[in-house]
Amino acid sequence: MNITDLTVHELQEKLKNKELTISEITDAYIKNINEKEKDVKAFVTTLTDEAVTQAKDIEKKVNSGEISGDFAGIPIGIKDNMCTKGVKTTCSSRMLENFIAPYNATVVEKLNDENMIDLGKLNMDEFAMGGSTEHSYFKKTSNPWNLKRVPGGSSGGSAAAVAANMVPWALGSDTGGSIRQPSSFCGVVGLKPTYGLVSRYGLVAFASSLDQIGPITKDVYDSAMLLNIIAGHDERDTTSANVEKKDYTKALKNDVKGLKIGIPKEFYGEGIQPEVKARLDEAIEKYKELGAEVEEISLDVAKYSLAAYYVIACAEASSNLGRFDGIRYTHRSENFSDLKDIYKKTRSEAFGDEVKRRIILGTYVLSSGYYDAYYKKAQQVRTLVMNEFNKAFEKYDILITPTSPTVAFELDGKIENPLAMYLADICTVSLNIAGLPGISIPCGVNSEGMPVGMQIIGNKFQEETILNAAYTYEQATKFRDKYKPELNNEK
């Protein structure tokens, strides 16, 4: 038995039956990290020594009855833009290279309450700005399915670590597809919850009206379990939704008979790789076989989402990143003549090219004379996009699109072409604009053996519907039984 091949719910079963111990599970993942990190480069900070100590302590307390719970001793990885007390939280930026968080993000508190074991902080595009995890100050993460390709971004370290069995599951954040797109590229399951369902307290902000934390897992059941842990109202987050607490695992019925599925034709047009479209067509046929009702629809306004997204996201990034000035907890330039010079040189030295690009764009669209023409107009388009989705959900339970128009591209393939990188978000950004939940699950591979992701979109706070739709498809197709990253194959 390869311990690290198991899903979290399988690990729980082994622990319950005393077939495995917490220390054995932790040691197996640490062994994988030690063996694979040099190739995958998924971590910014590893906490392997701390994890060994923690595992022994939790094991002792579980055996004595001092603590209990289904998740006690289960390891996890956390994207490096979520504050973890006493541990570096860098956002993969030189600006926060030595920043040690003085408090825990709400999601981290919830993991600690379950006595889970943090294996480390996972690599990302700097301040979550990028779609390939090539914009990290520290390293470029590789895709476990092909080390010469990107894992996607900005949660590329999280998706790659799960795909390479370096962690059993992980937390990512999604501003315009940053959970779903890397999950698609790495052949794992990535869920972006409804905006406000999961607290953003302690998440270093990129674009506050778009950001959302969510799970990246090996299968849909694990995704539902991790959502159970992290979802819930938080008074410290003013955008947190006060909705009824649910058990999302109970929604996994393995039945989609009568489910009404809309297929938005705008997401299947120009720019979609033929093999990606072919895998989606096959998945849609599978849903028909399973008893779902499928219709092609039009989401006309959705095509404007990408432009609106980059205006809103850059504007909010420009505002949020104003706090990184070299005065308080960040990098500070050593050579300066006055206060203004500190700001200028610190930000010039410590921000990467992509972050600077977005700050400049954001400052421009918020500036006098351009605010009405760009930012205000983008917010008006946002309302139209929300209305378009609301109209679609009056008739359909879920919508299905590709997660990405392509499979994972080669490292350095788009790094010099920011526009091409931005266009890769065409399928995902509209959900963040509208605040909707979406899940990416693998629906096959292309002729080169690279995973293809299918995105299932639901109405606000209808996570149960998309989770069940994803689970039913997953059970019918058994992707994990058929395909594994080359790096994962036992030699």
C-alpha positions, 0 to 999 in steps of 0.5 A: 500500500502506498500511503500517499496515494490514499485520499483523506477519507481513505486515510481516516478509515485506515486510522479508524481501523488501526491499519495506520498511525498518525506518525506513519502517515506524516512520515510518508508525506515527509518522505515524498516531500524530501524526494520530490521537492527538488523537482516539483518546487511546490513549497516556499517553507517546509515544516517537516521537523515540526510536523514530526513532533506534532504528529507524535504529540497528537498521536499520544493525545488521541490514544489517551482520549485527550483529543478526538475528531475525524481530522486529528493528525491529518496533514495539509499544505497551505498557500503562502498568502494565508497567515500562520502564526510564528511561520513565514507568510511571504506571498512568494514576494521579496517584499514579505520575504522575512515576514512572520505572521503574528496571528492565524488566518481564520481558516488556519484556526479552523484547521488547528481546531481539528488538530491537523498537521501543517506540512508547510507553506506552498508556492504561488505567483507573487501576491496571487497575481499570475496563472502559472506560478512563474511569478514567484520570487523564490522559485518556479513550480513544475507540473508533476504530470510533466516537469517542463510544464507549468502547474497553473496559478496562482495556487500552483504550489498547492495543486502541484503538491496534491498531484505529486502526493506531497500533501493529501490536500491543500488550501488555495485562494481564487481571485479569477481562477487561481484554484480551478485553473491549476487544479485543471492543469494538475489533474486534481479537484479544485473548489472556489466557494461562493464569495463570503462562504469562507472567511478571508480574515488573515488572507493577504488581500489581492482584490478584496471583492473577488478573493475566496479561499477554497480546497484543492483535493484528490477527489470530490468527497475530500473537497466536501469534507474540507469545505465543511471545516473552513466554511462559516460566518466570521465576525472579523470578516465584514464580507463573510456571509451569515448562512446556515452551516451545512454538511456538504458530504451529505449532498453526494448522492451519486445521482444526477437524474433530472438535473438541468445542465446549461452549456454556454456556447460562448465558452466553447469557441475561439481559443479552445484547444480541440482536444479540450473541447473533445474531452468536454463533449465526452463528459457532457455525453456522460451526463446525458447517459446518467440521466441529466437534461442538457441544453446549449445556452447563450451567456452573451455578457459573459464575454465582457467578464475578462475585461471587467475583471482585470480593471476591477482586480488591478484597481483593488490590487493597487489599493491593497498593495499600498500598505507595502511601503518599507515602513512597517513589516516589509522589505526596506531599501538600504539606500534612500535620501528621504521618505519618498525615496524609501517608498519608491526604492523599496517598491521598485526593488521588492515587487516583481514585474507582474505585480508592478504591471497590475499596480500601474494599471490599477492606479491608472483606472482609478485616477482622476479623469479615468475612474468613470471611463474604466472602473465605474464602467467595469462595475456596471458590466459586473452587474450585467454579468450577475444578472445574466447568470441569475437569468440562466439559473432560473432555468438550469441547476448547473452550467458546464464549461472548460476550466481552461481553454488549454492544457498546461503550457510549457514553463517560460511559454507565456512569461514574456506575453502577459496578454496571452496569460490573461486570456487564459483566464477566459473561462474562470473570471466570470464566476469571481465577478458574479461571486458564484461557486465553481468546481474543476474536476479532471475529465480525461487527458489529451494525446500528450497525457496532460489532464483536461479540467471541466468546470461546473458552475452553480448558483450562489450558495449551491455548493451541494449541487455542484459537488454532487454533479462533480461526484456523480461524474467522478464515480462514473469515470474513475479518473484517478484509477486510470491516470497518474502523474509520471512523477507519482508512478512507483518505479 
